[in-house]
Amino acid sequence: MNKYYVLLIAGGITFGTASIFIKLSNMTPGALAFFRFFIVGLIFSLVSRVNFRKILKYSPFGFLLALHMITFIISVYTTTIIDATVLVSTSPFFVILLSRFTKFKNTIKDIVGSVIGFMGVALINYPLVLGYLVGNIIAIFSAFLIALYTALLSRVEEDSISLTSAIYLSSSIFTFPLFIVQGFGKIDLTSVLSLLGLIFLPTLIGHTSVIVASGKVKPQHIEIIGLLEPVTASILAVFIFHQIPTAFQVMGSALILFSVVYIMT
């Protein structure tokens, strides 16, 4: 199997922990987003050449990623974990619509894989609870933002570590004002450990896998593999929040896993 697909699968699984850590932390969206990007950006800057000019150059990507992260965190707080992660995972379908901005073209297999994945998303999210409508809309907007980010990033030719550091540090700059306004939120041992988990799993491994694989793997495939996120989140929610999945959620998860395998074979 292509090593970039292996990396993306690992990243897709770790993405599923993000909503869990966010829900456990009870910290503000501004604090979570800022520290998540700033700390990881600093870690990568220690092993790469990054300067303010490079941070400024890739600031549009940092802005998109910052907006995606803030809207995703807000959606986790305003709707259910399953709805938030499932709706954010509709990003592959936006990527297909945005394929004209990438160097890769859609194939019939890409479209079929996306349709299968979308069917899985629809099943997991059935029935939709109208009381969470605002959070669900925010989650869909977050999906569009990460799709646009992934599509545009596929055209960038740059050292992966240096690019990662520049994007994360620029994202921290954009999220810092929100952090100043909102403050930390709740601070205790659970929130600190949750923040560390958010930094090292879905950020250090998850988002970095996307940056490393960009340009080597179709953005459509990157986003479809990202459909592993709601599957992982749903499984973890059973043990941590005692949210037992319905038959629709189980069938939807199976379709999502099949769509991931389908596009890679």
Residue pairs with C-beta under 8 A, 6 or more apart in sequence:
1 264
2 217
2 264
4 212
4 213
4 216
4 217
5 213
5 217
5 221
5 225
5 264
7 209
7 212
7 213
8 209
8 210
8 213
8 217
8 221
8 222
8 225
8 226
9 225
9 228
9 260
10 205
10 209
11 205
11 206
11 207
11 208
11 209
11 210
11 225
11 226
12 206
12 209
12 225
12 226
12 227
12 228
12 229
12 232
12 260
13 228
13 232
14 201
14 202
14 205
14 206
14 232
15 202
15 206
15 226
15 228
15 229
15 232
16 85
16 202
16 228
16 229
16 230
16 231
16 232
16 233
16 235
16 236
17 197
17 198
17 201
17 202
17 232
17 233
17 236
18 72
18 198
18 201
18 202
18 206
18 229
18 233
19 76
19 81
19 84
19 85
19 233
20 81
20 233
20 236
20 237
20 240
21 194
21 195
21 197
21 198
21 201
21 202
22 32
22 73
22 76
22 77
22 194
22 198
23 76
23 77
23 81
23 241
24 190
24 191
24 194
24 240
25 32
25 185
25 186
25 190
25 191
25 194
25 195
25 198
26 185
26 186
26 190
26 191
27 184
27 185
27 186
27 187
27 191
27 194
27 195
28 179
28 182
28 183
28 184
28 185
29 70
29 73
29 74
29 77
29 178
29 182
30 70
30 175
30 177
30 178
30 179
30 180
30 181
30 182
30 183
31 179
31 182
31 183
31 184
31 185
32 69
32 73
32 195
32 198
33 66
33 69
33 70
33 73
33 171
33 175
33 178
33 179
34 172
34 175
34 176
34 178
34 179
35 179
35 195
35 199
36 69
36 195
36 198
36 199
36 203
37 62
37 65
37 66
37 69
37 168
37 169
37 171
37 172
37 175
37 203
38 168
38 169
38 172
38 176
39 199
40 164
40 168
40 199
40 203
40 204
40 208
41 164
41 165
41 166
41 167
41 168
41 169
41 171
41 172
42 169
43 204
44 50
44 161
44 162
44 164
44 165
44 168
44 208
45 165
45 169
47 161
48 159
48 161
48 162
48 164
48 165
49 162
50 162
50 165
50 166
50 169
54 162
54 166
55 62
55 166
55 169
55 170
55 173
56 170
57 166
58 156
58 158
58 163
58 166
58 167
58 170
59 170
59 173
59 174
60 152
61 149
61 152
61 153
61 156
61 167
61 170
62 166
62 167
62 168
62 169
62 170
62 171
62 172
62 173
62 174
63 170
63 171
63 174
64 145
64 146
64 148
64 149
64 152
65 146
65 149
65 167
65 168
65 171
65 207
66 170
66 171
66 172
66 174
66 175
67 145
67 174
68 142
68 145
68 146
68 149
69 171
69 175
70 175
70 178
71 138
71 139
71 141
71 142
71 145
72 84
72 88
72 139
72 142
74 135
74 138
75 83
75 84
75 87
75 88
75 135
75 136
75 138
75 139
75 142
76 84
77 135
78 132
78 134
78 135
78 138
79 129
79 132
79 134
79 135
79 136
79 138
79 139
80 129
80 132
80 243
81 233
81 234
81 237
81 241
81 243
82 124
82 125
82 230
82 233
82 234
82 237
82 243
82 245
82 249
83 125
83 128
83 129
83 132
83 135
83 136
83 139
84 135
84 136
84 139
85 229
85 230
85 233
85 234
86 121
86 124
86 125
86 230
86 252
87 121
87 125
87 136
87 139
87 140
87 142
87 143
88 139
88 140
88 142
88 143
88 146
88 229
89 117
89 121
89 143
89 226
89 227
89 229
89 230
89 256
90 118
90 121
90 140
90 143
91 143
91 144
91 146
91 147
91 150
91 223
91 226
92 114
92 117
92 118
92 147
92 220
92 223
92 224
92 226
92 227
93 114
93 118
93 147
94 143
94 144
94 147
94 148
94 223
95 102
95 147
95 150
95 151
95 219
95 220
95 222
95 223
96 106
96 110
96 111
96 114
96 220
98 147
98 148
98 151
99 105
99 106
99 151
99 219
99 220
101 151
101 152
101 155
102 151
102 152
102 154
102 155
102 218
102 219
103 154
103 155
103 215
104 154
104 218
104 219
104 220
106 220
109 262
109 263
110 218
110 220
110 221
110 224
110 263
112 262
113 220
113 224
113 259
113 262
113 263
114 220
114 224
114 259
116 255
116 258
116 259
116 262
117 224
117 227
117 255
117 256
117 259
117 260
119 252
119 255
120 227
120 251
120 252
120 253
120 254
120 255
120 256
120 258
120 259
121 227
121 230
121 252
121 256
122 252
123 248
123 249
123 251
123 252
123 255
124 230
124 234
124 248
124 249
124 252
124 253
124 256
125 252
126 248
126 252
128 136
146 223
147 223
150 210
150 214
150 219
150 222
150 223
151 219
153 210
153 211
153 214
153 215
153 219
154 214
154 215
154 218
154 219
155 215
156 163
156 214
156 215
157 215
160 208
160 211
160 212
163 211
164 207
164 208
164 211
164 212
167 211
168 203
168 207
185 191
210 222
210 226
213 222
214 222
220 263
221 263
221 264
224 259
224 260
224 263
225 260
225 263
225 264
227 256
227 259
227 260
228 256
228 257
228 260
230 253
230 256
231 253
231 256
231 257
234 243
234 245
234 249
234 253
237 243
238 244
238 245
245 253
